[in-house]
Amino acid sequence: YESQTLLGIYQERLAKFQRDSLQSEADALLAGDPRFDQISRLLDDRGFTRFHTYHEFSLPIKAGHLNVVPRFGAGHTNYQAVQGPDDSIGRTHVSANIDVSTKFNKLLPNFKSDKWGIDGARHIIEPYSSLSWLSTNDLDSSFGRIDRLTPTSRPRQRQVGRFTAVDDLQDWSILRLGMRNRLVTRRDSGMHDWLTMDTYFDAFIEDPELDRDFSNLYNDIRWNPVPWLELDLETQFPVSTTDNFTEIASSMRFMPDDDFEFKVGYRHLNNHPVLRDSDRILLETFTRLNDYWGIGTHHRLELVDSTLELQQYNIHYDFDSFVGSAGFFIRNNRSQDEHGIMFNFGIKEIPSLSLPIKIGAQ
């Protein structure tokens, strides 16, 4: 059983420089220009009181060599005090999912290397499929959404209970087909994923966004042979002739010694229907000064227009029972720079939290 319940008062207003820019653009339009209505909607303040609840039940079933996990969920979203033509709106969500997978494996007892952290290995192949269906009431196009979808090159979350863009829930029917390959080895009295590769694509029976038939073909590869080295590679290429959107994203995390680590990454994006073409370099560093103090940096450089998009600097401290950090960032939005300060705290009992503060989330 998994559930999500949210209650909040939400308001969203454009920053003054954004409002002035849009207003100037609207004033320059000719009468009847369709962009005027779009800009007017952007200039409108958004706000409402929203109650959202969703509940899902699942039951893992072993059917011979198959692992079957059916899921059924239902929920409701209610909007009150809406800034718009309707004062109150209600939506009901019903979803059904079924995941089917199986596993094949082969032992490789002679596959050993002290240098690369291999003490015997097992190759696991896992073909899988997942069908996700959602039916919900559509919101009017004039409704001012706040928790809405933002453009991305990655596949969307297909579990309604973990879908954060609550205001943009729409009908969908999506079939995912894929295959995972894992090479696991013994380490520290347990099993360690030495190399993993997940290859998959989505077939859209009903696409909630772009009226597609198929998604790109995704390949997510991760190689973590030793604690001080980790390499990631994510690629996607079109599987149909109507799409030509491609992406390659790679990164390497390396610890030359116990007190310093860095991560360098590169991302290439070409012909995305919404996002701009990109050749981006990422650099993160963390220096451990002692058992308590550390310094972290984060830089992001866009090579297409030679823009240093982000500079971020943090000081980290270990409070024994929890960890915290404080820092500031400078973001180049091209039209106007953005400056901010950050304070982060986390309980050390969370398994995926450490210095520098990194919380893994789906």
N, C-alpha and C positions, 0 to 999 in steps of 0.2 A: 504494500500500500504506500502510495506517495501522494502528497497533497501540497497545495500552495494557496495561501489566503493573504490578500493584500487589502489594506484600507488606507486611503490617503487623500489629502487635498492637494491638487496639482495646479501649478501656474507656470506659464512660460511666456516670456517677453523677449523680443529681440533687443540686442545691444543697440545703443544710440547710433553708432557708426553704421551698423547693418541696416537699421531703419531708414537713416538718411540716404544711404546708397540706393535702397530699393525705391524709396519715394522719388528720388531724382530720376531713376530709370522709368518709373510709371509716368511722371510728368512729361517725359520726352516722347511717349508713345502716341501714335495717331489714334483717333477715335475708332473703336471697333477692333483694335488689336487684341487677339486672344490672350496675349501675355498679361494684359491688364488684370483679368480675373485671377490669374495665378499669383501675381504680385500682391493683389489685394488680400488673398487668403494668407499669404506669408506675413503681411503687415498686421493682420488681426491678432489680438491677444488670445492665447489659448488658456483654458482653465476649466476645472470641474472637480467634483468630489467623486471618487471612484471606489467601489467595492468589487473585488475580484476574488473568486474562489474556484479551485479546480481540484478534483479528486480522481485518482487513477488506481486501478487494481490490476495486478499481474500474477500469473501462475506459471512458473517454469515446469515444463513437462519433458520427461525423457521418453522418446519413442524410438526404441532400437538404437541406431547410431545417430539419430537426429535429436538436437536440442531445440525444443519449441517453446517460445515465450509469448503467449497471447496477452494483450493489454486492452483494457477498456476504461475509458474515462469520461467524465462529464463535469461541467462547471457553468458558472454564470458570472457575468459582468454587468454591474449597474452603475450608470452615470447620473449624478444629480448636480444641480446648480451649474449646468453647462453654459458656457459663454458661446451662444450660437442660436440658431432658429429653434432648436428643441431644448426644453428645460431638463428633461429626463429621458434616458435611453436605456434599454435592457437588451442583453445579448445572452443566448444560451449556446454552449459549446458541447458537442458530443464527438468523441474520437474513438477509433479502434486501430490497434496495431498488432502485427504478428511478426515475430522474428524467428527465423529458422536457420540453423547452422549445424555443421558436423565437423569432425576433426580427424585428420590422419597424421601419424607421426612416425619418425624413424630415428633410432638411436645412432649416435656417432661417437662411440666410446674412445676412439683413438684421436679424436680432434682435440688436441691439447696444446696450450702455449702459455707459459708463465708470463711472457712479455705482454701478451694481449688479453690476459685474464680469462683463459679458457681451460676448464677442467672437465673435459668431456662435453658433449652437446646433444641436444635433441631438436630435430627439425619438425615443427608443427605447422601443418597446412590446414586452414579453416575457411572453407567456402561458406558464404552466408548470404541471406536475402532478408529484406525487411520491407514490409508493406505498411504504410502509414496513411490513415484516412481521417479527415476532420471536416465536420459540418458546423457552420456557425452563421449567425445573422450578420449581414454586411452593414457596416457603418456608411452613412451618406458621405459622398466625396467632400462635402463642405465641412464635415466634422473636423475640428482641430485636434489632431492626434498629438500626444506628447511622448508616450512610450511607443515609438514607431521604428520601423526598419530603417537602417542606414545602409548605403551602398557597401558591398563587400565582394571580394572575389572567392570567398569560401562558401561551402554549402551551409544552408540554414539549419538550425536546430529543428528536429521533427518530432520531439516529445513536447506536447502542449504544456505540461507542468514545468518545463525548463525553458520555455519560450518567453524571453524577457520583453519583447515588443508586444505587450498585451493589446494595445490599441490597433495593431495591424494584423491580428489574427484573421485569416480568410480561409475559405474552403480549399482543401487540397487533397489530392490522392497521388502518392509518390511511392514508387517501387525502387528500392536500392538493391543492387547486386554487387557482390564484391568477394574478395579473397584476401585473407591475412596469412602472411608467412612470418613465422617467428623462429629464431634460433636462440634457444635458452641453454644456459650452462649453470653448473653448481657454483655457488658463492656464498660465503658466510652462513653456512648451514641452511641455505635456502636456494631458490632458483632465481636466476637473473636473466632478463631479456637482453641478450648480447646484440642482436640485430633483429629489427622488425620492419616489415613492409606491408602496407595496407593499400590495396588497389580496388577501386570501386567507381561506380557511376550511378546516376539516378535516371529513371524513366518516369516522365510526368504524364499521368493519366489526366490530372487536372493541376496545372501550374498556377500557384497563387500570385506570381510576380510577372514573368516575362513571356508567357505563352510559349514555352519551350516544349519540345518532345523529349529531348535528352539533355542531360548536363554534360559538362566536360568529363573526361576520364581522369580521375585523381590518382596520384601515387604519393603516399606519405611514407618516407623512409627515415628510420632513426637507428643510429649506430652508437652504442654506449659501451665500448669494450672495457674501459677502466674508469675509476671514479674521477680522474682528472681530464678526461676527454669525452666529448659528446658531439656528434655531427647529426644534423637534421637536413633533409631535403624534401620539399613539397613541390610537386609539379602537377600541372593540369593542361590537357590538350583537348581540342574539340573532337567529338566522335561523329559529328554530322557535318555535311558540306555547307550548311547554312551559317555555321558559327565559325569564327576564326579567332576567338579569344584564348590567349595562352598566358600562363604564369609559371615562373620558376623562382622558388624562394629557398635559399640555403643558409645555414648558420653553423658555426663551430664554437663550442665552449671549451676553453683550455685553461688548466691551472698549472703554471710552470713551477709553483711552490705552494706551500700550505697557506700563505698569507696574501696571495694575489691570484685573481682569475679574471679572464676577459672573455667576451663573446663578440664575434664579428659575423655579420650577416649581409647577404646581398639578395635583392628581389628585383625581378624583371617582370613587367606587366605590359601586355601589348593588345590593343584593339578591344578593350573591355567596353561594353555598351554604355556604362555610366562613368566609371573611374577613368582618370587620365592615364596615358601611357607613363610608365615609371621605370627608372633604373635607380634603385635606392640602396644606400650602404648604411648599415647599423653598427654601432660600436658601443658596448657596455663594459664597464670595468668595476671591480670591487677590490679594495685593499683593506686587509685586516690589520689594524694598528696594534691591537692587543686582544685579550680575551673578551673585552667589552665593546671597544670602539672600532668602527669601520667607516670607510668613505666609498661612496658609489657615484658613478657618472653614467650618463646615457646621451648619446648623440645620434642624430639621424640626418643624413645628407642625401638630397635628391640631385642626381647627376644630370637629369634632363635640362634643368634650368639653373644648376649650380647653386641650389638653395640649401642652407643649413636649417632644416625644418624644426629641429628640436634640440635644445640643450637642457640637460637636467643634472642637478648636483644634490647629493643627499649625504647626511651624516647619520649613521646607524649606531644604536646602543642596545646592548643585551642586558635586560633588567632581571636576569635569572628566570623568573616565571613567565615573562613576556618580553617581546622585542618591540622596538620603536624606531622611527626615523623621522627626520625633519629635513626639508630641503626647499629648493626653488627651481623653477623652470622658465625658459624663454622659448616661445613657439612662434615661428615665422609663418603667418597666415598669408603672406604675399601682399594682401591688401593692407593689413595692419598687424603689428606684433602683439603678442599676448604674453603677459607675465603673471606668475602665480607662485604661491607657497603651498607646501604640502606637509601634513603631519599624519603619520601612519602608526598604528599600534596593533599588535596581534598576540594572541595567547600561544605559547610554545607547545602546548598540548596538541595543536593542530598539526597533523603529520607532515603536511606539505608546506609548512612555513618555517623559514630559517633566515639567517642573514646572508646576503641582503634580502629584504622582505620580498618573497615571491609566493603568492597563493595560487595554486593550480585550480582552475575551474573549467567546467565544460561550457 
